[in-house]
Amino acid sequence: MSALPSARLPEGWAPAPGALTGRVVIVTGATGGLGGETAKAAMRAGATVVITGRKLRALEKVYDELVALGAGEPVIHPLDLESATPNDYAALAEGIEKEFGRLDGIVHAAAHFNELTPMAMHKPDDWLRTMQVNVSAPFALTQACMPLLTKADDSAVVFVLDDPDLVSRAHWGGYGVSKAAVERMAAVLHAENARGALRVHALLPPPMRTALRRAAYYGENTLEKPLPTASAEAIVYLLSGAGVDARGTVLDIRD
């Protein structure tokens, strides 16, 4: 049974220019498919976006793509979720407070997935890496930023899930377990913040054209899958004031 109730996008909803004007948003995994598209969609909606990722050169490429949109200037903050310490997350939060004086949202788009493998053959170090990036890092980053998020008039944390029926099958290993943990983390955090300024959301996207999808489905032509554009736009909905109606739910945007 799901830890959170399910919700759908309002019929006919589309991101409006200015929906995130004045808001400062962190996007993790910004060099990945979903993270990159989310950063673009949030900037088009008027947000100031802080993009994080492991590799500086890849972040600089994303930065150039975002600047080319003509919607403002993002902020680069390299952050290796596999090795980051509480001090690293605190430094990110302090830097944002010093530069902007506010934080209005976090999108946890980063994810680690290596390969489909049975439990008996799952490498322990890869299991630990998966749990660190997919579960522990979102917890630590959210916790470090909560003083800023709860100070805002309206803020949102968005966790990204995966098809629970699919990733509970054989061979999904640490990734499948981590996504179940993420949903439960979102449920607990919502229970603790159900009435305050901080909203908690989870997104259940459809199959997307991403590197993670290519790694999991060797025989599939991933190019036939859509880009993560629709998922990124749904995240804009959750980050905006309109997302209050989906507070404490799993926004399911699958067909």
C-alpha positions as CSV (number, residue, x, y, z in Angstrom):
1,M,0.0,0.0,0.0
2,S,1.3,3.5,-0.9
3,A,2.4,5.6,2.0
4,L,0.8,8.7,0.3
5,P,-2.5,9.2,-1.5
6,S,-2.4,9.7,-5.3
7,A,-3.2,12.9,-7.2
8,R,-3.4,14.0,-10.8
9,L,-2.6,17.3,-12.5
10,P,-5.6,19.6,-13.0
11,E,-7.1,19.1,-16.4
12,G,-5.6,21.4,-19.0
13,W,-2.9,22.7,-16.7
14,A,0.1,24.2,-18.3
15,P,3.0,26.2,-16.7
16,A,2.3,29.9,-16.9
17,P,5.1,32.4,-17.4
18,G,6.0,33.9,-14.0
19,A,4.5,31.0,-11.9
20,L,7.8,30.8,-10.0
21,T,8.9,34.5,-10.2
22,G,10.8,35.5,-7.1
23,R,11.4,31.9,-5.9
24,V,14.8,30.3,-5.4
25,V,14.9,26.6,-6.1
26,I,17.6,23.9,-5.7
27,V,17.7,21.2,-8.4
28,T,19.9,18.2,-7.7
29,G,21.1,16.0,-10.5
30,A,20.9,18.9,-12.8
31,T,23.3,17.2,-15.3
32,G,20.8,14.3,-15.7
33,G,17.8,14.2,-18.0
34,L,15.0,15.0,-15.5
35,G,17.2,17.5,-13.5
36,G,18.2,19.4,-16.6
37,E,14.7,19.7,-17.9
38,T,13.4,20.7,-14.5
39,A,16.0,23.5,-14.3
40,K,14.9,24.8,-17.7
41,A,11.2,24.6,-16.8
42,A,11.7,26.3,-13.5
43,M,13.8,29.1,-15.1
44,R,11.2,29.6,-17.8
45,A,8.6,30.0,-15.0
46,G,10.7,32.8,-13.4
47,A,12.7,31.0,-10.7
48,T,16.3,31.5,-9.7
49,V,17.7,28.0,-10.0
50,V,20.7,26.6,-8.1
51,I,22.0,23.6,-10.1
52,T,23.9,20.9,-8.3
53,G,25.8,17.9,-9.7
54,R,29.0,15.9,-9.3
55,K,31.0,17.2,-12.3
56,L,31.8,20.8,-12.7
57,R,32.3,20.6,-16.4
58,A,28.9,19.0,-17.0
59,L,27.3,21.7,-14.7
60,E,29.0,24.4,-16.8
61,K,27.4,22.9,-19.9
62,V,24.0,23.0,-18.3
63,Y,24.7,26.5,-17.1
64,D,25.3,27.6,-20.7
65,E,22.1,26.0,-21.9
66,L,20.1,27.7,-19.2
67,V,21.6,31.1,-19.9
68,A,20.8,30.6,-23.6
69,L,17.1,30.5,-22.6
70,G,17.3,34.2,-21.8
71,A,15.4,33.7,-18.5
72,G,18.0,34.7,-16.1
73,E,21.2,33.3,-14.7
74,P,21.4,30.1,-12.7
75,V,23.8,29.4,-9.9
76,I,26.3,26.5,-10.0
77,H,27.1,24.6,-6.8
78,P,29.1,21.3,-7.4
79,L,27.9,18.7,-4.9
80,D,28.9,15.0,-4.9
81,L,25.9,13.3,-3.2
82,E,27.9,10.1,-2.7
83,S,30.6,11.8,-0.6
84,A,29.0,15.0,0.7
85,T,29.0,15.5,4.5
86,P,26.6,17.4,6.7
87,N,29.0,20.3,6.5
88,D,28.7,20.4,2.7
89,Y,25.0,20.6,2.9
90,A,25.1,23.3,5.6
91,A,27.5,25.3,3.4
92,L,25.1,25.1,0.5
93,A,22.2,26.4,2.7
94,E,24.4,29.1,4.2
95,G,25.5,30.2,0.7
96,I,22.0,30.5,-0.5
97,E,20.9,32.4,2.6
98,K,23.8,34.8,2.2
99,E,23.2,35.4,-1.5
100,F,19.4,35.4,-1.8
101,G,18.1,35.5,1.8
102,R,15.5,32.8,0.9
103,L,14.9,29.3,-0.4
104,D,11.5,28.3,-1.8
105,G,12.0,24.8,-3.1
106,I,14.2,21.7,-3.5
107,V,13.8,19.2,-6.3
108,H,15.5,15.9,-5.6
109,A,16.1,14.8,-9.2
110,A,19.4,13.0,-8.6
111,A,19.4,9.2,-8.6
112,H,21.9,6.4,-8.7
113,F,21.2,3.2,-10.6
114,N,23.9,0.9,-11.9
115,E,22.3,-2.2,-13.4
116,L,19.6,-4.8,-12.8
117,T,21.1,-7.5,-10.7
118,P,19.8,-10.2,-8.3
119,M,20.3,-9.7,-4.6
120,A,22.7,-12.6,-4.4
121,M,25.1,-10.8,-6.8
122,H,24.4,-7.2,-5.8
123,K,27.8,-5.5,-5.0
124,P,27.6,-4.3,-1.4
125,D,29.5,-1.0,-2.2
126,D,27.0,-0.3,-5.0
127,W,24.1,-0.9,-2.6
128,L,25.5,1.5,-0.1
129,R,26.2,4.1,-2.9
130,T,22.6,3.8,-4.0
131,M,21.2,4.3,-0.5
132,Q,23.5,7.3,0.0
133,V,22.6,9.1,-3.2
134,N,18.9,8.2,-3.4
135,V,17.9,8.3,0.3
136,S,20.5,9.7,2.7
137,A,21.5,12.7,0.6
138,P,17.9,13.9,0.0
139,F,17.3,13.6,3.8
140,A,20.5,15.5,4.7
141,L,20.0,18.3,2.1
142,T,16.4,18.8,3.1
143,Q,17.3,18.9,6.8
144,A,20.1,21.4,6.2
145,C,17.7,23.7,4.2
146,M,14.6,23.4,6.5
147,P,15.3,26.6,8.5
148,L,15.2,28.5,5.2
149,L,12.3,26.6,3.7
150,T,10.1,27.0,6.8
151,K,10.9,30.7,6.9
152,A,9.4,31.2,3.4
153,D,5.7,32.1,3.0
154,D,5.3,29.0,0.8
155,S,7.9,26.4,0.0
156,A,8.0,22.9,-1.5
157,V,10.2,19.8,-1.4
158,V,9.7,17.4,-4.4
159,F,10.9,13.8,-4.2
160,V,10.9,11.7,-7.4
161,L,9.6,8.2,-7.3
162,D,9.5,5.3,-9.7
163,D,6.8,2.8,-10.7
164,P,6.3,0.8,-7.4
165,D,4.9,-2.2,-9.2
166,L,7.9,-2.3,-11.5
167,V,10.8,-1.6,-9.1
168,S,9.5,-4.2,-6.5
169,R,10.2,-7.0,-9.0
170,A,13.2,-9.2,-9.2
171,H,16.6,-7.7,-9.9
172,W,15.8,-4.0,-9.0
173,G,17.9,-4.4,-5.9
174,G,19.0,-1.3,-4.0
175,Y,17.4,1.1,-6.4
176,G,13.9,-0.5,-5.9
177,V,14.4,-0.5,-2.1
178,S,15.7,3.1,-2.2
179,K,12.6,4.4,-4.0
180,A,10.3,2.7,-1.4
181,A,12.3,4.4,1.3
182,V,12.0,7.8,-0.5
183,E,8.2,7.6,-0.6
184,R,8.1,6.7,3.1
185,M,10.5,9.6,3.9
186,A,8.2,11.9,2.0
187,A,5.2,10.6,4.0
188,V,6.9,11.1,7.3
189,L,8.1,14.6,6.4
190,H,4.6,15.5,5.3
191,A,3.2,14.3,8.6
192,E,5.5,16.6,10.4
193,N,4.8,19.6,8.2
194,A,1.2,19.2,7.1
195,R,0.1,22.6,8.2
196,G,3.2,24.8,8.0
197,A,4.7,26.8,5.1
198,L,6.7,23.8,3.9
199,R,4.8,21.5,1.5
200,V,6.0,18.0,0.7
201,H,5.4,16.3,-2.6
202,A,6.3,13.2,-4.5
203,L,6.2,12.8,-8.3
204,L,5.6,9.6,-10.2
205,P,6.8,10.2,-13.7
206,P,6.1,8.1,-16.9
207,P,8.8,6.3,-18.8
208,M,11.3,9.0,-20.0
209,R,14.3,9.3,-22.3
210,T,17.0,9.3,-19.6
211,A,20.3,7.6,-19.0
212,L,18.8,5.6,-16.1
213,R,16.1,4.2,-18.5
214,R,18.8,3.2,-21.0
215,A,20.8,1.4,-18.2
216,A,17.7,-0.6,-17.1
217,Y,16.3,-1.5,-20.5
218,Y,19.0,-2.8,-22.7
219,G,16.8,-4.0,-25.6
220,E,14.6,-0.9,-25.7
221,N,15.1,2.0,-28.1
222,T,15.0,4.7,-25.4
223,L,14.8,7.4,-28.1
224,E,11.2,6.4,-28.6
225,K,10.4,7.5,-25.1
226,P,9.5,11.2,-24.5
227,L,12.0,13.6,-23.0
228,P,11.3,14.4,-19.4
229,T,9.6,17.7,-20.4
230,A,6.1,16.8,-19.0
231,S,7.6,15.6,-15.7
232,A,9.6,18.9,-15.4
233,E,6.5,20.9,-16.1
234,A,4.6,18.9,-13.4
235,I,7.4,19.7,-11.0
236,V,6.9,23.4,-11.7
237,Y,3.2,22.9,-10.8
238,L,4.3,21.4,-7.4
239,L,6.8,24.2,-6.8
240,S,4.3,26.9,-7.6
241,G,1.4,28.1,-5.4
242,A,-1.0,26.0,-7.4
243,G,0.7,22.9,-6.0
244,V,-0.9,23.4,-2.6
245,D,-3.8,21.2,-3.8
246,A,-1.3,18.3,-4.2
247,R,0.3,18.7,-0.8
248,G,1.2,15.4,0.8
249,T,0.4,13.3,-2.3
250,V,2.1,11.4,-5.1
251,L,1.4,13.3,-8.3
252,D,1.0,10.5,-10.8
253,I,1.5,11.8,-14.3
254,R,1.6,8.4,-16.1
255,D,-0.9,7.8,-18.8
